[in-house]
């Protein structure tokens, strides 16, 4: 559906999914998505798409369109879609509210759309709306997992039983063994974001990347659940202050001032390296990041882990199956291919 060879969708990272990173994902034979809301206007989005196309070595890449509950934030969505379609993009990730008319417009242009959901109920609604696939994210997801309290593994098992369309699975995934587990549940791919934050192509201050290398699975926290806007972020001074304000009974976003603004995180952390300031979307899969390396190296490592896990599984099952992530599966002559 997406024209990729590895079952990895590199999640749209606000402020960070730019041409350099998305093109690196494409060259690694995965799918990345340029986040349109990271740019000032549709003209800037168009320029970023052109830059990405030049860097992607002819491989496909996508664009992320987020539909907000705030109508004012959606005024640009159609203009961004126009720019992407005119530049030849045909792979789209939508997030937020149901994408509605966007699906029709994308299909009319010959494109495909995967909609990100945090529950099977929302996934079924998106399916009824006509999306080509859904990405279901568990409570472990860095960023906004919604009001969901269920882990990705359970959501994957439910989706496999209830959905008719393909789905990707995300939330807390940071190893090749987990990719294999997701595929065994019925997913066609995984969504990964936090694991790639230490990629060389991610344009953040080195001090922040170095801090990420120190993180473990307990380095994140969730806030704003009382406002029905759950956000999983790095545990830092800003997140702790937001949690304190929330505990005091704050009942609207304005009560948190600039602390929860995306630009506050962008300016203080991503640009200046002060990782104690800003709401920095992050999931526990950051525990698997142990060094800064190119995106393609991360993907190769994941695929090596995937292959090793496949061999372990074959051994456990007693099957003489050899699975190589870089080639077509090969089977022992004693095993019937169709039954396998």
N, C-alpha and C positions, 0 to 999 in steps of 0.2 A: 504493500500500500504506500509506503514512504520511500521505497527504492533504496533501502539501506541494507547492509550485510550483517551488522551487529545489532542485537536486540536491545539497544540502549537509546532512550530519549533523554538528552541532557536538558534538564528542567530550565525553563525560562527564569533567569535570575534577575530580579529588578536591579537596575543600574549596571549590571555586570554582563548581561548577555548581548555583547556587541559583536561587530563583524569579526574581530580577531578570534574571539572564543568560539563563536558559532561556526566559523569556517574551519577551525581546528577540529571541532566535533565532527564536521562533515568529512574532513580528510581522514579521520579515524574510523570512517564508515559507520558513524552513528548519525543521529538527527539532533541538531540544535535549533533553537528558536530565538530570533532577535526579538527582544521585548520592546514594543513600540512606545510604551509609556515611559521608557527611560530617556526618550528624546523630546526635544522641545516642540516639534511640529512635524507634519507629514513630510515636509521637504527634507528635514533631517533624517527621517526614517528612510526615505528614498535613497539618500546619499549613502546611508549605512548598508542598505541592501546591495547597492552597486559595489561597494567596497568588499562586502562579503562574497559576492559572486566572483570577484577577481581573485580572492584568496582561497576559494573552496575547491579549486582544481577540478571543476566540472561536476562536483558531487552535489546532491540535493541538500537544501537546508530549508528551514521554516521560519514563520513569523508568529509571534504570540500576540493575541488581542484579548485584552481583559475588559469585561463588561462590568461596570461598577454599579453599586446600589445608588450612588450619587449621580443623577442625570447629567449634572454639569461636567462630570468626568468622562462622559461618553460622547461628548460632542465631536471628538477627534476620531473615534473608532472607524467610522465609514471612510473618512479621508485617508486614514492609515491603510485601510483595506484597499482602497483605490490605488494608492501608491504601490502597495505590494503586488497587486494583480498586474498593474501596468508594467512592473519590472520583471514579471515572469514567475513570481513565487506562486506555487500551487500546493504548498503544505502549510497548514495552519493549526495552531494550538489555541483554543479559546479557554478562558477561565472566568470565574465570577458567576454572574447571573446567567441563565440560559441564553445561548447566543442568538436565538430567534432568527431574524431576517439575515443575519450574517451567513448562516448555513446555506440558505437559498442562493445568495450572491456568490459564495465560494463554489457551490456546485455548478451554477450557471457558467462559471468561468473554467470548469473542468478541474477544480481543486478538490482536496480532501481536508476534512477537519476532525481533529480529536479534541474532545471537551474534557477538561479536568474536573473531577467530582470528588467529594469527600464522603459519599455514602452510596449504597446501591440504589436507594430511592431516587437520588438525583441522577444516577447513571441511567436508570430506567426512563426517567423523564427526558434526558438528552437523547436516548435511543429513539423514543417516540417522536422527537423533534427532527430526526433524520441525520444526526451526526454519523460519521463513518466509523468512529471508534471513541472510546472514553479512556481517560487515565484516572484510575481510582487511587486516592492517596489515603494512607492511614494516619492515625494520631501522631505517628512518629515524624511526620513530614516537617521539615524546616519551613517556616513561613506560616501560611494560613490553612490549617487542616479543617477549618470549620468547627462545628459543634460536635463532630465525631469523636467518640471515645474508644473506637475499635481499632485494633492493629491491622496493618496491611495484610498479614497472612490470612486473617479471618475474612476480610473484605474480598480478597482474591478468591477464596473458596466459594463465597456466596455469589460473586460475580460470574464464576464459571457455571454455576447452576442456573442463574436467572437471566443472563444477557444473551442476546442473539448476535450481537456485533462484537468485533475484537476489542480487547481491553489491554491496557498497560497497567502496571502496578507500581506504586511508589510509596515511600515512607520508611526511612531507616535502612535503606539498601546501600551497602558500600563494599560488597565483595562479590566475586564471581559465583561463589556457592549460593549466595542469596539470589542471584540472577537465575541460576538453575532451579532453585526452589520456587521462584515466581512462575517460571515457565511450566513447571510440573503442576502448578495449581490451575493452569489454563491460560495464563497471560501470554500475549504475543510479544511483550517487551517489558522493560522496567523503566521507570522514571527516576533519574538520579540528579541531585543538585549539590548537596553539601559535600559529597566526596570530591567534586571537581573544583571546589573553592580554592584549593591549593595548586591548581594548574598554573603553569607559567603564563598562559594566555589570559588569565583572569586579571583585569586591570584594577588591582587594589594595592594599597600601600604595603610594602614588605613587612612592616611591623604587625599588621593584621594577619598576614599569612603565617608569620612566625608564631603568633598567639594561637592560631588554629592548630598548629602542630602540637601544641601543648595540651589541647583539649582531649577529654575522654567522653564516654557515653553519658556522663552526668553533668556535662558542661552547658546544657541548655535548660530552658524553663519556658512555661507557657503563661501568658498574661492576657488580659482583656476578655476572658471568657464571660464575665458578668455582662459585658456589652454585646455578647454574641458575635465577637470578632476575634476568636482565639488566635494567638500569634505565638509560635514557637521560635525563640531567639536565643542568642548567646547570653549566658548569665553574666551580666556586667552591671556597672553602677546605674546605668539608665534603666535596665530591665528591673532591677531591684526597686528603684524609685517609682516606676510605673506600677509595680505590684503593691507598693505601700499606698499610693494614691487610690488604686482600685479597692484595696481593703478598707480604706476610710469611707467608702460608700459612693465614690464618683459614679455618675450614671450617664455620662455623655463624653464624647471624644474631646470636646473642648476643654474639659477639666485637666487634660494631660498636657495641654499646650504644645510646644514644639518638640517635646520629648518623643512623640510617636510619629513625627513627620519623616517621610523618607529622605528628604533632603538633609535633615539633621544628621542622619546616619551617613549619608553619602559624603557630606562635607567634612565631618569630624573624623570618621573612621576610614572610609574607603580612600579618601584623598589625603588626609593628614596623618593617618595611622593611629589615632587615639581610639583604641578598641574599647575603652571604658565608656564611650559616649555613642549613643544611637541604638535604635532597635535593629539588631543585626540578625536577619533570618538565618536559622541554623538548626539542623537536625542532628540526632545522636550518631548518625553514620560518619560524622567527622572523626569519630574515634579510630576509623580505619585509615585516616590520612597520616602518613608518617614522614613524608618529605615533599618538597616542591619539585614538580616534574612536568614535562609537557603533557598536554591532554592525550596525545596519542600513546604515550608511555603508560598513562593510567589505564587507558582502555586495553592495551596489550596485557597489562598485569591482570586486569579483570577477566580477560578471556583465558589467560593461563590458569587462573583460579577456577574458572568455569570448567575447563577441560579436566583439571585434577579432580574436581568434585564429581564430574560425570563418570570418571573412572572409578572413584570410590563407590558411587551409587551402583554402577554395573557390577562391581565386585560383591557388594552387599546382596544384590538381587540374583547373583549367580549367573549373569548373562555374559556371554562372550561378545560384548559390544565395545567397539573402539570409537570414541567420539572425539573429533578434532575440530575445534572452533574455526579453523581457517579453511577447512575443506569440507566436502560432503561427508556425511557419516559413512563409515565402512562397517560391514557386518561379517562375522565369521560365517563361513559357508554352511556350517551346521545349523545356523539360525535362519529361519524364514524371515525375510525383510518385512513383509506385510504384517506378520504377527508381532514383530518387534515394534 
